[in-house]
Amino acid sequence: MEVHFTPEQEAQLAQIAAGAGTDAERLVKDAALRLLQEDARFRAAVREGIVQADRGEFIQEEEMDARLEQMLRS
């Protein structure tokens, strides 16, 4: 797979990579891998939520609001 960036984007990536002590290719690859991992984690959580809902396991709106606020603060 090839990914193409504008020269400005390549310069930004190189600058970020240098600050992280790596090269731009490694930086982009690591970011893509983190995206795949996060996507898999999210999809698993959604599947688990659907299973719980199918069992009739719900939480009150106030508890969900509190959980979301806590997640956003973290």
N, C-alpha and C positions, 0 to 999 in steps of 0.2 A: 504494500500500500504506500502510496506517496501522498504527502500533504504539502500544499504550496502556500506560502505566506508572501505578503508584500515585503519589499525591502524594509519598510518601516517596522513591520511586525517582526521580521527576522532580527532587526537591530534591538528591539525591545526584548525579545526572547534571549538574545545573546547577553544583554545587560543583566537580566534577571538571573540567568544561568551563572554568569561570572560571579555575581553576588552570592550565589548558593554554592559556589565551588564546583561547578559541573559544566557540561557543555549544553548547548541548546537542544541537540538531539535527545540527550538523556532527559533533560527537563521536560520536553514535550512527551516523550514516551512514558515517563513516570506519571505525568498528569493524565494521560489517556488511560493508563492502568488503574489509577485511583478512580477515574470516572466509571470504568467497568465494574470495579469492586463496589462502589457506592450504588450503582444501578442494581446490581445483584442483591445487595442488602435491602434496598428499598422495595424491590419486587417481592422478596421473601417476606418482608414485614407486611406488605399489602395482602399477600396470600394468607398469612397467619391471621390478619384482621378479618378477612372474609370468612375463614373457618370459624373464628370466634363469634362473628355475627350470626353465622348459620346455626350456631349452638345457642343463640339467644343471649350471648354475653355482651352486654353493653355497659358503658359508663355514662354518668350524668354529664350534661353539657358544661356545668361549672367545673367538673374535674378535668374535662378535655381542655377547657380554656386555660386552666392552671398548668396543665402539662405543656401546652403550646407556648405559654409565656416562659416557662422554665427552659424549654428547648431554645427559644429565641435569645434568652439571656446567656446561654452556654456558648 
